Amino acid sequence: MANNSASFLGGMLLGTALGTAAGLLAAPRTGRETRHLLRKSADALPELVEDLSSTLQLQADRLSETTLKNWDHTLDRLRDAIAAGQAASRATYDSLTQSERSLSAESPSQE
């Protein structure tokens, strides 16, 4: 899921940059105005990268938190399953032991 989010955000960033560049180059402005606008956009790039970095860090933190919750839930289910298996095993053992005792009591000993 994190890989999909990172891919989406990277694609969105790339698409935004390409769309901006194409729009600026196709716009009916003078070369000076276009260069000024490109410079202004380039100056804003570090802030955009910082925002993207913060967003990715937030997504990674959320993923880590979700993963830990899911892991804890899985461990709880595993503990419950082990306890149920132990109880079933003990019940079967007790039942077989009791059946063996009743069979031994019914048949006379051959010594």
Biopython code that builds the backbone (N, CA, C, O; Angstrom):
import numpy as np
from Bio.PDB.StructureBuilder import StructureBuilder

atoms = [
    (1, "MET", "N", (0.815, -1.182, 0.000)),
    (1, "MET", "CA", (0.000, 0.000, 0.000)),
    (1, "MET", "C", (0.865, 1.254, 0.000)),
    (1, "MET", "O", (0.555, 2.223, -0.693)),
    (2, "ALA", "N", (1.947, 1.240, 0.776)),
    (2, "ALA", "CA", (2.839, 2.386, 0.807)),
    (2, "ALA", "C", (3.478, 2.577, -0.557)),
    (2, "ALA", "O", (3.684, 3.709, -0.995)),
    (3, "ASN", "N", (3.791, 1.482, -1.228)),
    (3, "ASN", "CA", (4.396, 1.566, -2.550)),
    (3, "ASN", "C", (3.433, 2.232, -3.518)),
    (3, "ASN", "O", (3.848, 3.045, -4.344)),
    (4, "ASN", "N", (2.139, 1.893, -3.426)),
    (4, "ASN", "CA", (1.136, 2.512, -4.296)),
    (4, "ASN", "C", (1.016, 4.003, -4.008)),
    (4, "ASN", "O", (0.908, 4.809, -4.932)),
    (5, "SER", "N", (1.035, 4.374, -2.723)),
    (5, "SER", "CA", (0.931, 5.788, -2.347)),
    (5, "SER", "C", (2.135, 6.562, -2.847)),
    (5, "SER", "O", (1.999, 7.665, -3.377)),
    (6, "ALA", "N", (3.325, 5.975, -2.673)),
    (6, "ALA", "CA", (4.538, 6.651, -3.120)),
    (6, "ALA", "C", (4.529, 6.784, -4.644)),
    (6, "ALA", "O", (4.906, 7.827, -5.178)),
    (7, "SER", "N", (4.103, 5.741, -5.336)),
    (7, "SER", "CA", (4.034, 5.801, -6.795)),
    (7, "SER", "C", (3.046, 6.865, -7.249)),
    (7, "SER", "O", (3.309, 7.620, -8.186)),
    (8, "PHE", "N", (1.903, 6.912, -6.570)),
    (8, "PHE", "CA", (0.889, 7.904, -6.923)),
    (8, "PHE", "C", (1.417, 9.315, -6.711)),
    (8, "PHE", "O", (1.275, 10.176, -7.579)),
    (9, "LEU", "N", (2.034, 9.550, -5.538)),
    (9, "LEU", "CA", (2.546, 10.885, -5.240)),
    (9, "LEU", "C", (3.679, 11.263, -6.191)),
    (9, "LEU", "O", (3.758, 12.409, -6.633)),
    (10, "GLY", "N", (4.548, 10.319, -6.505)),
    (10, "GLY", "CA", (5.624, 10.592, -7.454)),
    (10, "GLY", "C", (5.077, 10.910, -8.830)),
    (10, "GLY", "O", (5.546, 11.837, -9.490)),
    (11, "GLY", "N", (4.086, 10.147, -9.267)),
    (11, "GLY", "CA", (3.453, 10.398, -10.562)),
    (11, "GLY", "C", (2.748, 11.743, -10.592)),
    (11, "GLY", "O", (2.781, 12.456, -11.594)),
    (12, "MET", "N", (2.108, 12.078, -9.476)),
    (12, "MET", "CA", (1.424, 13.361, -9.399)),
    (12, "MET", "C", (2.433, 14.509, -9.480)),
    (12, "MET", "O", (2.193, 15.506, -10.162)),
    (13, "LEU", "N", (3.549, 14.364, -8.787)),
    (13, "LEU", "CA", (4.577, 15.395, -8.818)),
    (13, "LEU", "C", (5.159, 15.539, -10.221)),
    (13, "LEU", "O", (5.314, 16.653, -10.721)),
    (14, "LEU", "N", (5.474, 14.434, -10.844)),
    (14, "LEU", "CA", (6.022, 14.464, -12.200)),
    (14, "LEU", "C", (5.015, 15.061, -13.184)),
    (14, "LEU", "O", (5.376, 15.884, -14.025)),
    (15, "GLY", "N", (3.767, 14.647, -13.076)),
    (15, "GLY", "CA", (2.725, 15.186, -13.954)),
    (15, "GLY", "C", (2.536, 16.684, -13.776)),
    (15, "GLY", "O", (2.333, 17.419, -14.742)),
    (16, "THR", "N", (2.607, 17.125, -12.524)),
    (16, "THR", "CA", (2.475, 18.561, -12.256)),
    (16, "THR", "C", (3.625, 19.337, -12.878)),
    (16, "THR", "O", (3.420, 20.380, -13.500)),
    (17, "ALA", "N", (4.841, 18.819, -12.706)),
    (17, "ALA", "CA", (6.011, 19.507, -13.258)),
    (17, "ALA", "C", (5.957, 19.552, -14.780)),
    (17, "ALA", "O", (6.204, 20.596, -15.384)),
    (18, "LEU", "N", (5.632, 18.414, -15.401)),
    (18, "LEU", "CA", (5.561, 18.379, -16.868)),
    (18, "LEU", "C", (4.431, 19.261, -17.392)),
    (18, "LEU", "O", (4.596, 19.962, -18.390)),
    (19, "GLY", "N", (3.308, 19.225, -16.732)),
    (19, "GLY", "CA", (2.179, 20.059, -17.158)),
    (19, "GLY", "C", (2.488, 21.532, -17.032)),
    (19, "GLY", "O", (2.125, 22.334, -17.893)),
    (20, "THR", "N", (3.163, 21.880, -15.951)),
    (20, "THR", "CA", (3.548, 23.289, -15.767)),
    (20, "THR", "C", (4.525, 23.731, -16.850)),
    (20, "THR", "O", (4.373, 24.800, -17.440)),
    (21, "ALA", "N", (5.522, 22.902, -17.100)),
    (21, "ALA", "CA", (6.518, 23.248, -18.130)),
    (21, "ALA", "C", (5.868, 23.362, -19.500)),
    (21, "ALA", "O", (6.148, 24.304, -20.242)),
    (22, "ALA", "N", (5.013, 22.422, -19.841)),
    (22, "ALA", "CA", (4.343, 22.464, -21.149)),
    (22, "ALA", "C", (3.454, 23.694, -21.256)),
    (22, "ALA", "O", (3.415, 24.351, -22.296)),
    (23, "GLY", "N", (2.746, 23.999, -20.190)),
    (23, "GLY", "CA", (1.869, 25.176, -20.206)),
    (23, "GLY", "C", (2.649, 26.466, -20.351)),
    (23, "GLY", "O", (2.231, 27.382, -21.060)),
    (24, "LEU", "N", (3.781, 26.534, -19.679)),
    (24, "LEU", "CA", (4.593, 27.748, -19.772)),
    (24, "LEU", "C", (5.200, 27.917, -21.161)),
    (24, "LEU", "O", (5.257, 29.024, -21.695)),
    (25, "LEU", "N", (5.645, 26.820, -21.729)),
    (25, "LEU", "CA", (6.269, 26.902, -23.045)),
    (25, "LEU", "C", (5.252, 27.179, -24.146)),
    (25, "LEU", "O", (5.596, 27.780, -25.163)),
    (26, "ALA", "N", (4.021, 26.754, -23.959)),
    (26, "ALA", "CA", (2.996, 26.946, -24.979)),
    (26, "ALA", "C", (2.233, 28.259, -24.797)),
    (26, "ALA", "O", (1.478, 28.669, -25.679)),
    (27, "ALA", "N", (2.430, 28.912, -23.661)),
    (27, "ALA", "CA", (1.683, 30.142, -23.381)),
    (27, "ALA", "C", (2.203, 31.298, -24.244)),
    (27, "ALA", "O", (3.395, 31.366, -24.542)),
    (28, "PRO", "N", (1.308, 32.201, -24.641)),
    (28, "PRO", "CA", (1.717, 33.347, -25.470)),
    (28, "PRO", "C", (2.349, 34.451, -24.618)),
    (28, "PRO", "O", (1.741, 35.495, -24.385)),
    (29, "ARG", "N", (3.578, 34.202, -24.157)),
    (29, "ARG", "CA", (4.298, 35.207, -23.377)),
    (29, "ARG", "C", (5.634, 35.476, -24.069)),
    (29, "ARG", "O", (6.097, 34.718, -24.921)),
    (30, "THR", "N", (6.209, 36.564, -23.665)),
    (30, "THR", "CA", (7.541, 36.848, -24.191)),
    (30, "THR", "C", (8.546, 35.920, -23.511)),
    (30, "THR", "O", (8.251, 35.325, -22.474)),
    (31, "GLY", "N", (9.715, 35.805, -24.092)),
    (31, "GLY", "CA", (10.763, 34.959, -23.527)),
    (31, "GLY", "C", (11.142, 35.406, -22.129)),
    (31, "GLY", "O", (11.365, 34.577, -21.247)),
    (32, "ARG", "N", (11.215, 36.708, -21.921)),
    (32, "ARG", "CA", (11.573, 37.246, -20.607)),
    (32, "ARG", "C", (10.521, 36.860, -19.567)),
    (32, "ARG", "O", (10.865, 36.422, -18.469)),
    (33, "GLU", "N", (9.248, 37.019, -19.906)),
    (33, "GLU", "CA", (8.172, 36.665, -18.968)),
    (33, "GLU", "C", (8.187, 35.170, -18.655)),
    (33, "GLU", "O", (8.009, 34.768, -17.506)),
    (34, "THR", "N", (8.400, 34.355, -19.682)),
    (34, "THR", "CA", (8.434, 32.908, -19.496)),
    (34, "THR", "C", (9.608, 32.508, -18.611)),
    (34, "THR", "O", (9.456, 31.669, -17.723)),
    (35, "ARG", "N", (10.776, 33.099, -18.845)),
    (35, "ARG", "CA", (11.943, 32.784, -18.013)),
    (35, "ARG", "C", (11.705, 33.210, -16.567)),
    (35, "ARG", "O", (12.076, 32.498, -15.633)),
    (36, "HIS", "N", (11.094, 34.359, -16.393)),
    (36, "HIS", "CA", (10.793, 34.841, -15.035)),
    (36, "HIS", "C", (9.836, 33.866, -14.327)),
    (36, "HIS", "O", (10.019, 33.530, -13.157)),
    (37, "LEU", "N", (8.828, 33.432, -15.061)),
    (37, "LEU", "CA", (7.871, 32.492, -14.486)),
    (37, "LEU", "C", (8.534, 31.151, -14.170)),
    (37, "LEU", "O", (8.250, 30.543, -13.138)),
    (38, "LEU", "N", (9.420, 30.688, -15.063)),
    (38, "LEU", "CA", (10.151, 29.441, -14.813)),
    (38, "LEU", "C", (11.062, 29.574, -13.593)),
    (38, "LEU", "O", (11.162, 28.653, -12.782)),
    (39, "ARG", "N", (11.714, 30.707, -13.469)),
    (39, "ARG", "CA", (12.598, 30.947, -12.324)),
    (39, "ARG", "C", (11.784, 30.935, -11.030)),
    (39, "ARG", "O", (12.200, 30.372, -10.017)),
    (40, "LYS", "N", (10.627, 31.565, -11.093)),
    (40, "LYS", "CA", (9.753, 31.618, -9.929)),
    (40, "LYS", "C", (9.289, 30.206, -9.546)),
    (40, "LYS", "O", (9.236, 29.857, -8.367)),
    (41, "SER", "N", (8.958, 29.411, -10.553)),
    (41, "SER", "CA", (8.549, 28.026, -10.302)),
    (41, "SER", "C", (9.705, 27.212, -9.738)),
    (41, "SER", "O", (9.512, 26.395, -8.838)),
    (42, "ALA", "N", (10.899, 27.432, -10.261)),
    (42, "ALA", "CA", (12.077, 26.715, -9.775)),
    (42, "ALA", "C", (12.383, 27.100, -8.334)),
    (42, "ALA", "O", (12.832, 26.265, -7.548)),
    (43, "ASP", "N", (12.145, 28.345, -7.990)),
    (43, "ASP", "CA", (12.368, 28.780, -6.605)),
    (43, "ASP", "C", (11.387, 28.101, -5.645)),
    (43, "ASP", "O", (11.714, 27.865, -4.482)),
    (44, "ALA", "N", (10.203, 27.793, -6.131)),
    (44, "ALA", "CA", (9.194, 27.140, -5.290)),
    (44, "ALA", "C", (9.419, 25.635, -5.181)),
    (44, "ALA", "O", (8.801, 24.977, -4.345)),
    (45, "LEU", "N", (10.297, 25.086, -6.017)),
    (45, "LEU", "CA", (10.528, 23.637, -6.037)),
    (45, "LEU", "C", (11.019, 23.086, -4.697)),
    (45, "LEU", "O", (10.512, 22.048, -4.272)),
    (46, "PRO", "N", (11.977, 23.718, -4.004)),
    (46, "PRO", "CA", (12.409, 23.159, -2.716)),
    (46, "PRO", "C", (11.263, 23.036, -1.707)),
    (46, "PRO", "O", (11.197, 22.065, -0.953)),
    (47, "GLU", "N", (10.378, 24.005, -1.697)),
    (47, "GLU", "CA", (9.228, 23.934, -0.792)),
    (47, "GLU", "C", (8.305, 22.778, -1.180)),
    (47, "GLU", "O", (7.777, 22.077, -0.318)),
    (48, "LEU", "N", (8.119, 22.591, -2.485)),
    (48, "LEU", "CA", (7.295, 21.488, -2.969)),
    (48, "LEU", "C", (7.907, 20.146, -2.574)),
    (48, "LEU", "O", (7.196, 19.234, -2.153)),
    (49, "VAL", "N", (9.232, 20.029, -2.712)),
    (49, "VAL", "CA", (9.920, 18.791, -2.334)),
    (49, "VAL", "C", (9.805, 18.561, -0.829)),
    (49, "VAL", "O", (9.608, 17.430, -0.386)),
    (50, "GLU", "N", (9.926, 19.623, -0.051)),
    (50, "GLU", "CA", (9.792, 19.498, 1.402)),
    (50, "GLU", "C", (8.378, 19.039, 1.778)),
    (50, "GLU", "O", (8.209, 18.189, 2.653)),
    (51, "ASP", "N", (7.374, 19.600, 1.118)),
    (51, "ASP", "CA", (5.995, 19.177, 1.365)),
    (51, "ASP", "C", (5.800, 17.716, 1.004)),
    (51, "ASP", "O", (5.158, 16.970, 1.743)),
    (52, "LEU", "N", (6.349, 17.306, -0.129)),
    (52, "LEU", "CA", (6.247, 15.909, -0.553)),
    (52, "LEU", "C", (6.944, 14.997, 0.448)),
    (52, "LEU", "O", (6.433, 13.929, 0.785)),
    (53, "SER", "N", (8.107, 15.420, 0.919)),
    (53, "SER", "CA", (8.846, 14.630, 1.913)),
    (53, "SER", "C", (8.032, 14.486, 3.194)),
    (53, "SER", "O", (7.953, 13.398, 3.765)),
    (54, "SER", "N", (7.438, 15.564, 3.635)),
    (54, "SER", "CA", (6.606, 15.511, 4.850)),
    (54, "SER", "C", (5.414, 14.586, 4.658)),
    (54, "SER", "O", (5.059, 13.821, 5.555)),
    (55, "THR", "N", (4.804, 14.660, 3.489)),
    (55, "THR", "CA", (3.659, 13.799, 3.190)),
    (55, "THR", "C", (4.063, 12.335, 3.185)),
    (55, "THR", "O", (3.364, 11.486, 3.738)),
    (56, "LEU", "N", (5.200, 12.042, 2.556)),
    (56, "LEU", "CA", (5.676, 10.657, 2.525)),
    (56, "LEU", "C", (6.008, 10.159, 3.925)),
    (56, "LEU", "O", (5.721, 9.009, 4.256)),
    (57, "GLN", "N", (6.610, 11.011, 4.752)),
    (57, "GLN", "CA", (6.935, 10.622, 6.131)),
    (57, "GLN", "C", (5.652, 10.339, 6.913)),
    (57, "GLN", "O", (5.583, 9.372, 7.671)),
    (58, "LEU", "N", (4.653, 11.173, 6.729)),
    (58, "LEU", "CA", (3.375, 10.972, 7.407)),
    (58, "LEU", "C", (2.741, 9.652, 6.972)),
    (58, "LEU", "O", (2.233, 8.899, 7.802)),
    (59, "GLN", "N", (2.772, 9.375, 5.667)),
    (59, "GLN", "CA", (2.217, 8.120, 5.168)),
    (59, "GLN", "C", (2.990, 6.926, 5.724)),
    (59, "GLN", "O", (2.386, 5.913, 6.076)),
    (60, "ALA", "N", (4.304, 7.028, 5.806)),
    (60, "ALA", "CA", (5.120, 5.947, 6.359)),
    (60, "ALA", "C", (4.793, 5.723, 7.829)),
    (60, "ALA", "O", (4.710, 4.581, 8.281)),
    (61, "ASP", "N", (4.606, 6.803, 8.574)),
    (61, "ASP", "CA", (4.237, 6.680, 9.986)),
    (61, "ASP", "C", (2.880, 6.006, 10.141)),
    (61, "ASP", "O", (2.705, 5.140, 10.998)),
    (62, "ARG", "N", (1.933, 6.400, 9.320)),
    (62, "ARG", "CA", (0.599, 5.780, 9.372)),
    (62, "ARG", "C", (0.678, 4.302, 9.030)),
    (62, "ARG", "O", (0.027, 3.473, 9.667)),
    (63, "LEU", "N", (1.473, 3.977, 8.028)),
    (63, "LEU", "CA", (1.640, 2.581, 7.635)),
    (63, "LEU", "C", (2.278, 1.779, 8.769)),
    (63, "LEU", "O", (1.859, 0.657, 9.052)),
    (64, "SER", "N", (3.284, 2.353, 9.413)),
    (64, "SER", "CA", (3.932, 1.672, 10.536)),
    (64, "SER", "C", (2.938, 1.428, 11.666)),
    (64, "SER", "O", (2.895, 0.342, 12.243)),
    (65, "GLU", "N", (2.155, 2.430, 11.969)),
    (65, "GLU", "CA", (1.160, 2.302, 13.040)),
    (65, "GLU", "C", (0.129, 1.232, 12.691)),
    (65, "GLU", "O", (-0.221, 0.407, 13.536)),
    (66, "THR", "N", (-0.353, 1.241, 11.467)),
    (66, "THR", "CA", (-1.326, 0.245, 11.030)),
    (66, "THR", "C", (-0.731, -1.157, 11.068)),
    (66, "THR", "O", (-1.385, -2.111, 11.489)),
    (67, "THR", "N", (0.515, -1.268, 10.625)),
    (67, "THR", "CA", (1.181, -2.566, 10.629)),
    (67, "THR", "C", (1.326, -3.099, 12.046)),
    (67, "THR", "O", (1.100, -4.285, 12.288)),
    (68, "LEU", "N", (1.701, -2.236, 12.983)),
    (68, "LEU", "CA", (1.832, -2.677, 14.378)),
    (68, "LEU", "C", (0.490, -3.119, 14.954)),
    (68, "LEU", "O", (0.424, -4.117, 15.672)),
    (69, "LYS", "N", (-0.569, -2.391, 14.649)),
    (69, "LYS", "CA", (-1.895, -2.784, 15.130)),
    (69, "LYS", "C", (-2.294, -4.137, 14.550)),
    (69, "LYS", "O", (-2.797, -5.006, 15.262)),
    (70, "ASN", "N", (-2.063, -4.305, 13.248)),
    (70, "ASN", "CA", (-2.398, -5.585, 12.611)),
    (70, "ASN", "C", (-1.556, -6.711, 13.192)),
    (70, "ASN", "O", (-2.069, -7.812, 13.392)),
    (71, "TRP", "N", (-0.285, -6.468, 13.467)),
    (71, "TRP", "CA", (0.594, -7.475, 14.045)),
    (71, "TRP", "C", (0.094, -7.879, 15.430)),
    (71, "TRP", "O", (0.029, -9.066, 15.751)),
    (72, "ASP", "N", (-0.260, -6.882, 16.252)),
    (72, "ASP", "CA", (-0.778, -7.180, 17.590)),
    (72, "ASP", "C", (-2.052, -8.010, 17.503)),
    (72, "ASP", "O", (-2.230, -8.959, 18.266)),
    (73, "HIS", "N", (-2.931, -7.659, 16.582)),
    (73, "HIS", "CA", (-4.181, -8.400, 16.396)),
    (73, "HIS", "C", (-3.885, -9.837, 15.956)),
    (73, "HIS", "O", (-4.517, -10.777, 16.437)),
    (74, "THR", "N", (-2.937, -10.003, 15.055)),
    (74, "THR", "CA", (-2.561, -11.342, 14.585)),
    (74, "THR", "C", (-1.975, -12.165, 15.720)),
    (74, "THR", "O", (-2.287, -13.348, 15.853)),
    (75, "LEU", "N", (-1.124, -11.548, 16.543)),
    (75, "LEU", "CA", (-0.559, -12.274, 17.684)),
    (75, "LEU", "C", (-1.644, -12.697, 18.673)),
    (75, "LEU", "O", (-1.601, -13.808, 19.201)),
    (76, "ASP", "N", (-2.605, -11.827, 18.924)),
    (76, "ASP", "CA", (-3.709, -12.181, 19.813)),
    (76, "ASP", "C", (-4.497, -13.369, 19.265)),
    (76, "ASP", "O", (-4.841, -14.288, 20.007)),
    (77, "ARG", "N", (-4.776, -13.344, 17.974)),
    (77, "ARG", "CA", (-5.509, -14.458, 17.356)),
    (77, "ARG", "C", (-4.702, -15.747, 17.417)),
    (77, "ARG", "O", (-5.255, -16.823, 17.644)),
    (78, "LEU", "N", (-3.401, -15.637, 17.217)),
    (78, "LEU", "CA", (-2.530, -16.806, 17.283)),
    (78, "LEU", "C", (-2.501, -17.378, 18.694)),
    (78, "LEU", "O", (-2.574, -18.594, 18.870)),
    (79, "ARG", "N", (-2.395, -16.523, 19.692)),
    (79, "ARG", "CA", (-2.416, -16.986, 21.093)),
    (79, "ARG", "C", (-3.737, -17.693, 21.401)),
    (79, "ARG", "O", (-3.746, -18.743, 22.043)),
    (80, "ASP", "N", (-4.847, -17.119, 20.944)),
    (80, "ASP", "CA", (-6.156, -17.744, 21.168)),
    (80, "ASP", "C", (-6.230, -19.109, 20.482)),
    (80, "ASP", "O", (-6.747, -20.070, 21.052)),
    (81, "ALA", "N", (-5.713, -19.185, 19.262)),
    (81, "ALA", "CA", (-5.747, -20.457, 18.534)),
    (81, "ALA", "C", (-4.878, -21.511, 19.218)),
    (81, "ALA", "O", (-5.260, -22.680, 19.285)),
    (82, "ILE", "N", (-3.725, -21.112, 19.720)),
    (82, "ILE", "CA", (-2.858, -22.056, 20.438)),
    (82, "ILE", "C", (-3.534, -22.536, 21.712)),
    (82, "ILE", "O", (-3.504, -23.726, 22.023)),
    (83, "ALA", "N", (-4.146, -21.613, 22.450)),
    (83, "ALA", "CA", (-4.839, -21.993, 23.680)),
    (83, "ALA", "C", (-5.999, -22.946, 23.373)),
    (83, "ALA", "O", (-6.207, -23.916, 24.101)),
    (84, "ALA", "N", (-6.742, -22.682, 22.319)),
    (84, "ALA", "CA", (-7.848, -23.562, 21.941)),
    (84, "ALA", "C", (-7.324, -24.929, 21.524)),
    (84, "ALA", "O", (-7.918, -25.952, 21.866)),
    (85, "GLY", "N", (-6.222, -24.953, 20.792)),
    (85, "GLY", "CA", (-5.621, -26.222, 20.392)),
    (85, "GLY", "C", (-5.127, -27.014, 21.588)),
    (85, "GLY", "O", (-5.288, -28.233, 21.630)),
    (86, "GLN", "N", (-4.531, -26.343, 22.556)),
    (86, "GLN", "CA", (-4.066, -27.014, 23.768)),
    (86, "GLN", "C", (-5.246, -27.570, 24.561)),
    (86, "GLN", "O", (-5.183, -28.691, 25.067)),
    (87, "ALA", "N", (-6.312, -26.794, 24.669)),
    (87, "ALA", "CA", (-7.497, -27.249, 25.404)),
    (87, "ALA", "C", (-8.122, -28.457, 24.703)),
    (87, "ALA", "O", (-8.513, -29.421, 25.362)),
    (88, "ALA", "N", (-8.216, -28.409, 23.387)),
    (88, "ALA", "CA", (-8.785, -29.535, 22.638)),
    (88, "ALA", "C", (-7.900, -30.767, 22.771)),
    (88, "ALA", "O", (-8.403, -31.882, 22.911)),
    (89, "SER", "N", (-6.614, -30.574, 22.730)),
    (89, "SER", "CA", (-5.676, -31.694, 22.883)),
    (89, "SER", "C", (-5.803, -32.308, 24.271)),
    (89, "SER", "O", (-5.811, -33.531, 24.416)),
    (90, "ARG", "N", (-5.901, -31.467, 25.283)),
    (90, "ARG", "CA", (-6.041, -31.962, 26.663)),
    (90, "ARG", "C", (-7.368, -32.710, 26.826)),
    (90, "ARG", "O", (-7.416, -33.761, 27.465)),
    (91, "ALA", "N", (-8.436, -32.168, 26.250)),
    (91, "ALA", "CA", (-9.740, -32.830, 26.345)),
    (91, "ALA", "C", (-9.707, -34.185, 25.653)),
    (91, "ALA", "O", (-10.264, -35.154, 26.168)),
    (92, "THR", "N", (-9.072, -34.264, 24.510)),
    (92, "THR", "CA", (-8.965, -35.538, 23.793)),
    (92, "THR", "C", (-8.126, -36.528, 24.597)),
    (92, "THR", "O", (-8.481, -37.702, 24.700)),
    (93, "TYR", "N", (-7.033, -36.068, 25.156)),
    (93, "TYR", "CA", (-6.174, -36.925, 25.973)),
    (93, "TYR", "C", (-6.948, -37.466, 27.178)),
    (93, "TYR", "O", (-6.897, -38.659, 27.476)),
    (94, "ASP", "N", (-7.666, -36.569, 27.865)),
    (94, "ASP", "CA", (-8.450, -36.999, 29.032)),
    (94, "ASP", "C", (-9.521, -38.012, 28.634)),
    (94, "ASP", "O", (-9.746, -38.997, 29.337)),
    (95, "SER", "N", (-10.183, -37.762, 27.496)),
    (95, "SER", "CA", (-11.221, -38.673, 27.018)),
    (95, "SER", "C", (-10.630, -40.045, 26.690)),
    (95, "SER", "O", (-11.210, -41.069, 27.049)),
    (96, "LEU", "N", (-9.492, -40.072, 26.016)),
    (96, "LEU", "CA", (-8.853, -41.347, 25.676)),
    (96, "LEU", "C", (-8.359, -42.076, 26.922)),
    (96, "LEU", "O", (-8.457, -43.300, 27.010)),
    (97, "THR", "N", (-7.837, -41.334, 27.867)),
    (97, "THR", "CA", (-7.364, -41.940, 29.121)),
    (97, "THR", "C", (-8.534, -42.545, 29.878)),
    (97, "THR", "O", (-8.419, -43.643, 30.422)),
    (98, "GLN", "N", (-9.647, -41.849, 29.917)),
    (98, "GLN", "CA", (-10.824, -42.348, 30.606)),
    (98, "GLN", "C", (-11.375, -43.586, 29.890)),
    (98, "GLN", "O", (-11.779, -44.548, 30.542)),
    (99, "SER", "N", (-11.393, -43.564, 28.563)),
    (99, "SER", "CA", (-11.862, -44.724, 27.798)),
    (99, "SER", "C", (-10.956, -45.923, 28.042)),
    (99, "SER", "O", (-11.439, -47.048, 28.172)),
    (100, "GLU", "N", (-9.671, -45.697, 28.103)),
    (100, "GLU", "CA", (-8.721, -46.783, 28.352)),
    (100, "GLU", "C", (-8.932, -47.360, 29.746)),
    (100, "GLU", "O", (-8.862, -48.576, 29.930)),
    (101, "ARG", "N", (-9.184, -46.518, 30.711)),
    (101, "ARG", "CA", (-9.421, -46.989, 32.083)),
    (101, "ARG", "C", (-10.705, -47.811, 32.159)),
    (101, "ARG", "O", (-10.743, -48.844, 32.827)),
    (102, "SER", "N", (-11.758, -47.355, 31.476)),
    (102, "SER", "CA", (-13.007, -48.110, 31.535)),
    (102, "SER", "C", (-12.877, -49.442, 30.819)),
    (102, "SER", "O", (-13.477, -50.432, 31.239)),
    (103, "LEU", "N", (-12.097, -49.481, 29.737)),
    (103, "LEU", "CA", (-11.876, -50.752, 29.058)),
    (103, "LEU", "C", (-11.049, -51.691, 29.938)),
    (103, "LEU", "O", (-11.308, -52.894, 29.967)),
    (104, "SER", "N", (-10.081, -51.168, 30.637)),
    (104, "SER", "CA", (-9.249, -51.961, 31.520)),
    (104, "SER", "C", (-10.065, -52.492, 32.684)),
    (104, "SER", "O", (-9.836, -53.615, 33.133)),
    (105, "ALA", "N", (-11.006, -51.712, 33.178)),
    (105, "ALA", "CA", (-11.809, -52.118, 34.315)),
    (105, "ALA", "C", (-12.825, -53.202, 33.904)),
    (105, "ALA", "O", (-13.163, -54.075, 34.704)),
    (106, "GLU", "N", (-13.303, -53.137, 32.662)),
    (106, "GLU", "CA", (-14.289, -54.112, 32.190)),
    (106, "GLU", "C", (-13.671, -55.456, 31.883)),
    (106, "GLU", "O", (-14.307, -56.481, 32.128)),
    (107, "SER", "N", (-12.468, -55.499, 31.360)),
    (107, "SER", "CA", (-11.860, -56.768, 31.001)),
    (107, "SER", "C", (-10.964, -57.244, 32.154)),
    (107, "SER", "O", (-10.218, -56.460, 32.741)),
    (108, "PRO", "N", (-11.055, -58.553, 32.466)),
    (108, "PRO", "CA", (-10.222, -59.070, 33.562)),
    (108, "PRO", "C", (-8.767, -59.104, 33.137)),
    (108, "PRO", "O", (-8.442, -59.288, 31.964)),
    (109, "SER", "N", (-7.935, -58.930, 34.085)),
    (109, "SER", "CA", (-6.497, -58.897, 33.834)),
    (109, "SER", "C", (-5.998, -60.316, 33.583)),
    (109, "SER", "O", (-6.378, -61.241, 34.301)),
    (110, "GLN", "N", (-5.162, -60.493, 32.588)),
    (110, "GLN", "CA", (-4.624, -61.811, 32.257)),
    (110, "GLN", "C", (-3.189, -61.887, 32.703)),
    (110, "GLN", "O", (-2.276, -61.537, 31.955)),
    (111, "GLU", "N", (-2.990, -62.337, 33.907)),
    (111, "GLU", "CA", (-1.629, -62.439, 34.440)),
    (111, "GLU", "C", (-1.220, -63.850, 34.572)),
    (111, "GLU", "O", (-0.103, -64.131, 35.005)),
]
sb = StructureBuilder()
sb.init_structure("model")
sb.init_model(0)
sb.init_chain("A")
sb.init_seg("    ")
for serial, (resi, resn, name, xyz) in enumerate(atoms, 1):
    if name == "N":
        sb.init_residue(resn, " ", resi, " ")
    sb.init_atom(name, np.array(xyz, "f"), 0.0, 1.0, " ", f" {name:<3s}", serial, name[0])
structure = sb.get_structure()
